[in-house]
């Protein structure tokens, strides 16, 4: 014996189920979004400015642009000298993308080194065909390291609004000489009224 639910109850149950579902809309990633937090707009603007500056440098620098083979850069990190949680990996990734388009340099993937070490150990285990086996000792050495820092200062104003100031510096250091060959900075200042 099958019992059917009254139509009114079914409609109410359906409405309750649907009201719990979030509504999603897609936005253009390049659109500007005002936010009190460090936002995607802030990340994009900072990374694009720094990436353009570094790309211009590698295209014009005689030592890099005139090198017989592309110099290798190891992008380390942007240190957070702030109590705010900021995703600085996105900044580094966007900078690498911008600079690689110049065609003048190559980037070394330092993040995969532990995984590569594990793969070398596996290949040396005897389970891999010796004709296709790769061994350590052939990775490209780096010519430059790219590092940076981000700091922020938050100031409360008498009207209870807040000024949030972010300062990012990035520098390229020659590994052989320890010389800083390029340095750039960018800043973001927000007035947040609550």
Secondary structure, 3 states (H helix, E strand, C coil): CCCCCCHHHHHHHHHHHHHCCCCCCCCCCCCCCCCCCCCHHHHHHHHHHHHHHHHHHHHHCHHHHCCCCCEEEEEEEEEEECCCCCCCHHHHHHHHHHHHCCCCEEEECHHHHHHHHHHHHHHHHHHCCCCCCCCCCCCCCCCEEEEEEEEEEEEECCCCCEEEEEEEEEEEEECCCCCEEEEEEEEEEEEECC
